[in-house]
């Protein structure tokens, strides 16, 4: 059984687990299925918009797909959430990504 299959089995047992959904997206991207990974994380954030760790990665994947405007939008949403939650490390990472795109 592949890691992706294992994660999907675990998610079936715990369908509300945001980390498992995120991990599935990471596995999809690692196997070259970036568009499926993007869709998975977009759905995760639609269901659980407070999952801060997903914003940066989603922005990165969107950049790789040359979807700059979409990536910037995701980064700005993530930066706003990072500010609200006081997560300075993530805020710094996201702000750097924004800066690099807007430069």
Buried (B, 14 or more C-beta within 10 A) or exposed (E): EEEBEBBBEBBEEEEEBBBBBBBBBBBBBEEEBBEBBBEBBBEBBEEBEEBBBBBBBBBBBBBEEEBEEBBBEBBBBBBEBBBEEEBEEBBEBBBEBBEEBEE
